[in-house]
């Protein structure tokens, strides 16, 4: 079963890459999603699928995310591998409607520091590094790019906060310095609810394909809940103050965990 599934995934990936290679690269602004410090345990697979609608006045206009996908697999206690990419229907409700994608980021996340205090609050502090190549998908950068993030965070049993700073370098596109972070707070009611907030910023240096406003800033806030031990749902609202980007949006996500070995 796993072999058949792997074969279908490989064929689909090859088809997307071959189809994408025929398209001209567009000037895009991939929305930066802050990463977490949490590493999957060896053999544990986590799948996060996010979809939603975004109103914007950038090169992609109003768009529907279908989907934003991230797959994380624990290899060692100190390392996991990740595949992260997003696809969207662009310029919705116009004559220029089409398909677009962000570069597929294939990375490894390493634990650099992990400090835990055995107290009532279960205080933690940690640092991590996420780095790897970024590959062309649908109508975006040609060639292979690079993404790298330094992750710093900590918290208690109920509260977690993580900061990100790094860079995304994609071929035929302006380079980006990205930074931001996320905060989560657990509410124990009849079931576990998680209040969530994110700040995601990007500054693009260089001027490629006629882009004139390279700045991004997104604020996301919402909540999530654990349906069961291996399945959780979340809903986040998005707002962005800068022109030529995503201005308002609503994103829903599903996260599923599975033990492979």
Secondary structure, 3 states (H helix, E strand, C coil): CHHHHHHHHHHHHHHHHHHHHCCCCCCCCCCCCCCCCCCCCECEEEEEEEEEEEEECCCCCCEEEEEEEEEEEEEECCEEEEEEEEEEEECCCCCCCEEEECCEEEEEEEEEEEEECCCCCCCEEEEEEEEEEEECCCCCCCCCEEEEEEEEEEECCCEEEEEEEEEEECCCCCEEEEEEEEEEEEEECCCEEEEEEEEEEEEEECCCCCCCCCEEEEEEEEEEEEEECCEEEEEEEEEECCCCCEEEEEEEEEEEEEECC
